[in-house]
Amino acid sequence: MNRYPRDLHGHGAQPPNANWPNGAKIAVQIVLNYEEGGENCVLHGDAASEAFLSEIVGAAHWPGQRHWNMESIYEYGARAGFWRLHRLLKDLPITVYGVATALARSPEQVAAMKGAGWEIASHGLKWVEYKDASPEDERADLEAAVKLHTQVVGEAPRGWYTGRCSANTVRLVAEHGGFDYVADSYADDLPYYVRFDGRDQLVVPYTLDCNDMRFATPQGFNSGDQFEAYLRDSFDALYEEGCDGAPKMLSIGLHCRLIGRPGRVQALKRFLDYVRGHDGVWFATRQQIAQHWLAEHPAAPKTRPTLMDKQTFIDTYGSIFEHSPWVAERAWNLELGPAHDTAEGLWNAMARMFRAASSTERLEVLDAHPDLAGKLAAAKRLTAESTSEQASAGLDALTDEERQAFTDLNEEYVAKHGFPFIIAVRDNTKLSILEAFQRRIHNDSQVEFDEACRQVERIAQLRLKEILP
């Protein structure tokens, strides 16, 4: 099976209604990353100093050495930035992404987080990179993080965010089984599920754009005004969608050592005042959002055509193109992924194979279609799909005069073009079918061949829409 693992479809054009509590138009979710004391440092047993997300432009790792300036910048986040943000945010339900070793080195800050009623999710054992880690080493660190977090905070974390993650992270979190949600994704404005070995894991996506980390990255925010303007625009866009009946979630990422600086925190204050001036805003922790989604939109079993074995796939979809299972067989061999597990997605794959076939093969598909209201229908020898389709337009209940008209047109059409007249019956009425019949019978045969092929594709599309989302 040639299968593409990434899901480029997601919730699709019509996402589920979040149905936030009290009819809220938007959920605003603020994350405070607590990493200070968990960053790369030789004191922590790491090979080099930290080089990520600080005020030092072009910072680089110092192998085997302490980086005093880098350490003091991180220390500012714990000593000053945290408390400034705590004063500002202590009355809001926010989520802390707490690096376990950082939390262990900051008992007073942990007490303040708990006193404010903040959710403390796990941000891993240490604030380090996992892209080259083996699954075994990453799993061991995950388990060690949960153990240390539970000891320091007094309860196990219900949410997880590694941040500097690997391709294995979400799977490992799902396999652990102890988390309401994982946040290592930036793929959506709403929660969604991923499935590993029969287990559905909820993902509550995070953000890297509405994130103060852009104060410390190239082409980022240079001033608080830029950050505030970006947050406002993001809020306004999502609030408008919520007013239109499609409420979403706005994630905001903060860091004690970045937004906690005096020259930046005023922008956050102004933004919060702006948001409070709107009705229908739900401030929530990520765990509250996860619990709401789990209750409101529980994971439901769904048909995944792309995960079927070849024979099951052909047995299930082989009749979508009339009496032509080879179309399904060839589609199964394509690079398919989650985006093809919908009616539109699977139809696209099958239509590709039909279009790629030779003219002779496509003619055979046309010839496989029955005459409209013809002898096969009278003898009740149509496929179940054709029977239902013809009945939908009343072709199973014709008067003698109408039946004779169809018989004469069928014979004349086949005599001229060499294949049956084909039309997507479900798009038409008995009258419009007759009108199309009388009009198209005079077309050039090549023009009519092309039109018949388009109608075959449309019939397949409608058939798939009856059985897939």
C-alpha positions, 0 to 999 in steps of 0.5 A: 500500500502506497499511503501518505500519512499526512492529513491535508483534509482535516475538518474540511470546508464545513468544520464541526460547530465547536458549540463553546459554552454559553454560545461563545463566539471564540475560545481564547487560550493563553499558554505561558511556557515555563522553561527557565531552568530546563534549558540546555546547560552544562549544569543540567548534564547537557553537552552545550549551552542554550541557543534558542529564544533569547535576546542574543542575536545569532546565539550559538551553542557553546560546547562544554561551556556555560554561557553566562549571558544566556543563563541570566536571560533565562533567569530573568524569566523566572525571577522577574518576568514570571511574576509580572505575568502572574500579576497580569494573568492570575485571574484568567484560566490559562495553561502553563507548559511546564518543563518538569526540571524547570518546575522542580527548580522553581517551587514558589512559581509552582505554588503561584501557578496552583494558587491561580488555578492555572492548568499545568501541562507537561512541556517535557523533561527538559527544554531540548531538541528531540528530532534526532532522539530514538523513540526509546530515548524519547519515551523514557524522557516522557515517562521521567517527565510525568513522574517528576511533574507528578512529584513537583506539582502533586498531580499528573499532567493531563496535557502534553507539549514537547515543542522541539519534537520529533516525528514520533512525539504524538504517537508516543503520547498517544501510546502513553495513554495518560493525556487528555490532549497533545498540543504538538501540532499547528495544523488547525484552529479547532481540536481534532483526533489522530488514531494510533493502533486503535486508540484515538488521541485528541490534539489541541493545536498550538501556535507559532504565529500568535507567539511572543517567540517571534520577538526572538526570531528573524522576521519577527516582532520588533515592538510590542505594537506589532505583537498587539496588532497581530493578536488583534487581527487574529482575534478579529478574524476568528471572532467574525467567523464565530459570529457567522456560526463557525466558532474557533479557538485562538491560541496565544503563546507566551514566554516569561523571559520574552513577553515578561519584559517591561517593553513588551508586557504593555502590548499584552495588557492592551490586547487583553483589555481589547478582548474583554470589550467583546461579548461571547469570549470564552477564556479557557485552559487547554484542558477545559477545551479538551474536556469540552471537545471530548464531550461535545465531539467524541471520537467516532468510528469512521470508514477509512477506505485508504486503510482497507486491504486491496480486495476489500477496497475493490469489493466495496468500491468496484461498482462505483464505475458501472461493472468496472472494478479495474477503476477501483483497483488502479485507484487503490495502487495510488499514493492515497492518504487521509484526504482520500477518505472522503467522497470527494477525495476517493472520487478524485482518485478514481476519476484520475484512473478513469481519465488515464485509461485508454479510449477503448477502456473508457468505451467499455465503461460506457458500454457497461451502463444500461439503457435508460428505462430499457430492457434490463430495467424492465427485467429488473436486472440493473445493479442496485445503484442503477435501480435506485438512480433510475427510480429517483427520476421516476424512470421505473414508473413510465407511461407506455408512451414515455417508455416507447419514447425512451426505447426509440431514443435509446436505439437511435442514440446507440445506432449513431454513437455506438454506446448508450446514452449516459446522464447523471439521473440524480441531477435531473428529472424525467423531463430534463432527461428527455430534453437532454436525450433529444438534444445530445443525440445530434452531437458529434460522436467525439463530443458525445463520447467526452460528455458521456465520460463526464457523466460517468464521473458525475454518477460515480461522484454521487454514488460515493457521496451516498456512502462516504462523508 
